[in-house]
Amino acid sequence: MSSSSRVPPIIASAGHLLERYDVLFCDVWGVVHDGVRAYARATEALIRFRERGGTVVLLTNAPVPIHRVEAMLEARHVPTDAYDAIVSSGEIALAHITEKGYRRVHFIGPRARDAAFFNAATATDSPLDAAEAIVCTGLVDDVNETVESYRDVLAGARERELPFVCANPDLVVDVGGRLYLCAGALADAYAHLGGDVYWAGKPHASAYVTAQETAERIRGAAVAASKILVIGDSVRTDLTGAKLAGLDALFVAGGIHRQEVTTDSAIDADKLATLFPSGAPTALVAMAELAW
């Protein structure tokens, strides 16, 4: 795909496009489900792709281990035959903590929601002044808190030059039509302070390298970049990640950018154009929702 920006053409069905690929790196939230329920047409398309011999790797910035993603998919009635494997930011972050040998970290995130992550971490939770790094899965209270709520913590960490491990690079997430801040919002603020951030997930290389290794293990053979299609709803993570990895992309407009580019659930061509200014990452096509 050309690196020059263009507005992707709008299509209603993707079967003819999907047939050109062997592997899909498919986003989850905003593409497969909306945080509450599965999208039937999307899961049907993934099932059909797999039935034709394709491999589907769900690539999510969820800050939890893979087994928790599986449980969340089940709770939202996403059929297991819609995918072959899952790559999660939480799993990538956990591997990074182990690789770096961190023993004491300052965790930021909701303990109940992300208990699986905290329990799986090889480092123990420590006060900021005794920590070797900050590890963030999200805001502790994403209903009432903002980035400003963490200014003092981030400033203290920056003064100590602590690395920041971001277990969810998303800035916001759409839950049933409402947007909530994610760990990426805090990581972005820390980066603007000059802090060192490890982004465990999209749009960074760790996510796509892991996804490709996973797909090749499943298929038992190397997979050319030209045979991989990225499907996602975020310009910042999915489309940027695809561009950086040299992969084609399909943009689902009914996800996180829904309010910006759709009217009555249909894509507004003029609004879509504003999302793809010159130099921005683009996609081969745009759809209101994924469908065969």
C-alpha positions as CSV (number, residue, x, y, z in Angstrom):
1,M,0.0,0.0,0.0
2,S,1.3,3.5,-0.8
3,S,2.5,5.5,2.1
4,S,0.9,8.6,0.7
5,S,-2.4,9.6,2.3
6,R,-5.7,9.2,0.6
7,V,-9.3,8.9,1.6
8,P,-10.2,5.2,1.5
9,P,-13.2,4.3,-0.7
10,I,-16.3,3.2,1.2
11,I,-17.6,-0.3,0.7
12,A,-20.5,-2.3,2.2
13,S,-19.0,-5.9,1.9
14,A,-15.4,-7.0,2.3
15,G,-15.5,-10.6,1.0
16,H,-13.8,-9.9,-2.2
17,L,-11.0,-8.1,-0.4
18,L,-10.6,-10.6,2.4
19,E,-10.2,-13.4,-0.1
20,R,-6.8,-11.9,-1.2
21,Y,-5.2,-12.5,2.2
22,D,-4.1,-15.5,4.3
23,V,-4.0,-13.8,7.7
24,L,-6.1,-11.1,9.4
25,F,-4.7,-9.1,12.4
26,C,-8.1,-8.0,13.7
27,D,-8.8,-5.4,16.4
28,V,-11.4,-6.5,19.0
29,W,-13.1,-3.5,20.7
30,G,-15.0,-1.5,18.1
31,V,-14.6,-4.1,15.4
32,V,-15.7,-7.5,16.9
33,H,-17.7,-6.1,19.8
34,D,-18.7,-2.7,21.3
35,G,-17.7,-3.5,24.9
36,V,-21.1,-4.9,25.6
37,R,-22.1,-7.3,22.8
38,A,-20.6,-8.9,19.7
39,Y,-21.2,-7.6,16.2
40,A,-22.9,-10.5,14.4
41,R,-21.9,-9.5,10.9
42,A,-18.2,-9.1,12.0
43,T,-18.0,-12.4,13.7
44,E,-19.7,-14.1,10.7
45,A,-17.1,-12.6,8.4
46,L,-14.2,-13.8,10.5
47,I,-15.8,-17.3,10.7
48,R,-16.2,-17.4,6.9
49,F,-12.6,-16.2,6.4
50,R,-11.4,-19.1,8.6
51,E,-13.6,-21.6,6.8
52,R,-11.8,-20.7,3.6
53,G,-8.4,-21.5,5.2
54,G,-7.5,-18.1,6.6
55,T,-6.0,-17.4,10.0
56,V,-7.4,-14.8,12.3
57,V,-5.3,-13.3,15.1
58,L,-7.2,-11.0,17.3
59,L,-4.8,-8.1,18.2
60,T,-6.0,-6.2,21.2
61,N,-4.7,-3.5,23.5
62,A,-6.5,-5.0,26.4
63,P,-4.2,-4.8,29.5
64,V,-4.8,-8.4,30.6
65,P,-3.4,-11.8,29.9
66,I,-4.8,-13.8,27.0
67,H,-7.0,-16.1,29.2
68,R,-8.8,-13.0,30.5
69,V,-9.4,-11.7,26.9
70,E,-10.9,-15.1,26.1
71,A,-13.3,-14.8,29.1
72,M,-14.3,-11.3,28.0
73,L,-15.0,-12.4,24.5
74,E,-17.1,-15.3,25.8
75,A,-19.1,-12.9,28.0
76,R,-19.8,-10.8,25.0
77,H,-20.9,-13.8,23.0
78,V,-18.0,-13.8,20.5
79,P,-17.9,-17.3,19.1
80,T,-14.6,-19.1,19.5
81,D,-14.6,-20.2,15.9
82,A,-14.2,-16.6,14.8
83,Y,-10.5,-16.5,15.7
84,D,-7.4,-18.7,15.9
85,A,-5.4,-16.9,18.5
86,I,-5.2,-13.7,20.6
87,V,-2.3,-11.3,21.1
88,S,-2.9,-8.9,24.0
89,S,-1.0,-5.8,25.2
90,G,-1.3,-7.2,28.7
91,E,0.6,-10.3,27.7
92,I,3.3,-8.3,26.0
93,A,3.7,-6.0,29.0
94,L,4.0,-9.0,31.3
95,A,6.7,-10.4,29.2
96,H,8.6,-7.1,29.1
97,I,8.5,-6.9,32.9
98,T,10.0,-10.3,33.2
99,E,12.6,-9.6,30.5
100,K,13.7,-6.4,32.2
101,G,14.0,-8.2,35.5
102,Y,11.9,-5.6,37.4
103,R,11.3,-6.7,41.0
104,R,9.5,-3.7,42.4
105,V,7.1,-1.6,40.3
106,H,4.5,1.1,41.1
107,F,1.2,-0.3,39.6
108,I,-1.4,2.1,38.4
109,G,-4.8,0.6,37.4
110,P,-8.1,-0.8,38.7
111,R,-7.1,-3.7,40.9
112,A,-10.4,-5.6,40.6
113,R,-10.8,-5.3,36.8
114,D,-7.1,-6.0,36.0
115,A,-6.5,-8.5,38.8
116,A,-5.4,-11.2,36.3
117,F,-2.6,-8.9,35.1
118,F,-1.4,-7.9,38.6
119,N,-1.5,-11.5,39.8
120,A,0.5,-12.7,36.8
121,A,3.2,-10.0,37.1
122,T,6.6,-11.2,38.3
123,A,7.2,-7.8,40.1
124,T,5.6,-6.7,43.4
125,D,3.7,-3.5,43.9
126,S,5.8,-0.8,45.6
127,P,5.5,2.9,46.6
128,L,6.8,5.3,43.9
129,D,9.9,6.1,45.8
130,A,11.0,2.5,46.0
131,A,9.9,1.4,42.5
132,E,12.1,0.5,39.5
133,A,9.4,1.4,37.0
134,I,5.7,2.4,36.7
135,V,3.4,-0.2,35.2
136,C,0.0,1.1,34.1
137,T,-3.0,-0.8,33.0
138,G,-5.4,2.2,33.2
139,L,-6.8,4.8,35.5
140,V,-7.8,3.5,38.9
141,D,-11.2,5.2,38.5
142,D,-11.8,5.9,34.8
143,V,-15.3,7.4,35.6
144,N,-14.2,10.2,37.8
145,E,-10.4,10.6,37.2
146,T,-8.6,12.4,34.4
147,V,-5.0,12.7,33.4
148,E,-4.7,15.7,35.6
149,S,-5.5,13.5,38.6
150,Y,-2.0,11.9,38.0
151,R,0.1,14.9,37.4
152,D,1.9,14.7,40.7
153,V,2.6,11.0,40.3
154,L,3.9,11.4,36.8
155,A,6.1,14.4,37.8
156,G,7.5,12.4,40.7
157,A,8.3,9.5,38.4
158,R,9.9,11.7,35.8
159,E,12.1,13.3,38.5
160,R,13.3,9.8,39.4
161,E,13.7,8.9,35.7
162,L,11.5,5.8,36.1
163,P,10.6,3.9,32.9
164,F,6.8,3.7,32.3
165,V,5.4,0.4,31.0
166,C,2.1,1.1,29.3
167,A,0.0,-2.1,29.2
168,N,-2.7,-0.5,27.0
169,P,-1.6,2.1,24.5
170,D,-5.1,3.2,23.7
171,L,-6.0,6.8,24.7
172,V,-9.7,6.0,25.1
173,V,-12.1,3.1,24.7
174,D,-15.7,3.1,23.6
175,V,-18.0,1.2,26.0
176,G,-21.5,1.1,24.7
177,G,-21.2,4.5,23.2
178,R,-19.3,6.2,26.1
179,L,-15.6,7.0,25.9
180,Y,-13.3,6.2,28.9
181,L,-9.6,7.2,29.3
182,C,-7.1,4.3,29.0
183,A,-3.5,3.8,30.1
184,G,-2.2,5.3,26.9
185,A,-3.5,8.7,28.0
186,L,-1.3,8.6,31.1
187,A,1.7,7.2,29.1
188,D,1.2,10.0,26.5
189,A,1.3,12.6,29.3
190,Y,4.5,11.0,30.7
191,A,6.1,11.0,27.3
192,H,5.4,14.7,27.0
193,L,7.2,15.2,30.2
194,G,10.2,13.6,28.6
195,G,9.7,10.3,30.3
196,D,10.7,6.9,28.9
197,V,7.7,4.9,27.8
198,Y,7.5,1.2,26.8
199,W,4.3,0.9,24.7
200,A,3.2,-2.7,24.9
201,G,0.9,-2.9,22.0
202,K,-0.5,-1.2,18.9
203,P,0.7,0.8,17.0
204,H,4.2,-0.4,18.1
205,A,6.3,-3.1,16.6
206,S,6.0,-5.5,19.6
207,A,2.3,-6.1,18.7
208,Y,2.9,-6.9,15.1
209,V,6.0,-9.0,15.5
210,T,4.2,-11.1,18.1
211,A,1.1,-11.4,15.9
212,Q,3.1,-12.5,12.9
213,E,5.1,-15.0,14.9
214,T,1.7,-16.3,16.3
215,A,0.2,-16.6,12.8
216,E,3.3,-18.4,11.4
217,R,3.3,-20.8,14.2
218,I,-0.4,-21.7,13.6
219,R,0.1,-22.0,9.8
220,G,3.5,-23.8,10.1
221,A,5.1,-21.5,7.5
222,A,6.3,-18.0,6.9
223,V,3.6,-15.4,6.0
224,A,4.5,-12.7,3.5
225,A,3.5,-9.1,4.5
226,S,1.4,-8.9,1.3
227,K,-0.8,-11.7,2.6
228,I,-1.7,-10.0,5.9
229,L,-4.5,-7.5,6.4
230,V,-5.0,-5.3,9.4
231,I,-8.6,-4.6,10.4
232,G,-9.2,-1.8,12.9
233,D,-11.2,1.2,14.0
234,S,-8.5,3.5,15.2
235,V,-6.3,5.7,13.0
236,R,-3.8,6.2,15.9
237,T,-3.3,2.6,16.7
238,D,-4.6,0.3,14.0
239,L,-3.9,2.3,10.8
240,T,-0.6,3.8,12.1
241,G,0.5,0.3,13.2
242,A,-0.3,-1.2,9.8
243,K,1.6,1.6,8.1
244,L,4.7,1.2,10.3
245,A,4.6,-2.6,9.8
246,G,4.2,-2.3,6.0
247,L,0.8,-4.0,6.0
248,D,-2.5,-3.3,4.2
249,A,-5.4,-2.1,6.3
250,L,-9.2,-2.1,6.4
251,F,-10.8,0.8,8.4
252,V,-14.0,0.2,10.4
253,A,-15.6,3.6,10.8
254,G,-18.3,2.5,13.2
255,G,-15.9,2.1,16.2
256,I,-13.9,4.8,18.1
257,H,-14.3,7.4,15.3
258,R,-18.0,6.7,14.9
259,Q,-19.2,10.2,16.1
260,E,-16.6,11.9,13.9
261,V,-17.4,10.1,10.6
262,T,-20.9,8.6,10.6
263,T,-24.4,9.8,10.4
264,D,-27.2,7.5,11.4
265,S,-24.7,4.6,11.4
266,A,-23.6,5.3,7.8
267,I,-20.3,6.8,6.8
268,D,-20.4,10.4,5.7
269,A,-17.9,10.8,2.9
270,D,-17.1,14.4,3.7
271,K,-16.6,13.7,7.3
272,L,-14.4,10.7,6.4
273,A,-12.2,12.9,4.4
274,T,-11.4,15.0,7.4
275,L,-10.0,12.0,9.2
276,F,-7.4,11.4,6.5
277,P,-5.4,14.6,5.9
278,S,-2.3,14.7,3.9
279,G,0.4,12.5,5.5
280,A,-1.9,10.6,7.8
281,P,-2.0,6.8,7.7
282,T,-4.7,5.4,5.5
283,A,-6.5,2.2,4.6
284,L,-7.4,0.3,1.4
285,V,-11.1,0.7,2.2
286,A,-13.5,1.9,4.8
287,M,-16.6,0.2,6.2
288,A,-19.2,1.2,8.7
289,E,-18.9,-2.3,10.2
290,L,-17.0,-5.4,9.2
291,A,-19.1,-7.7,7.0
292,W,-18.4,-10.3,4.4
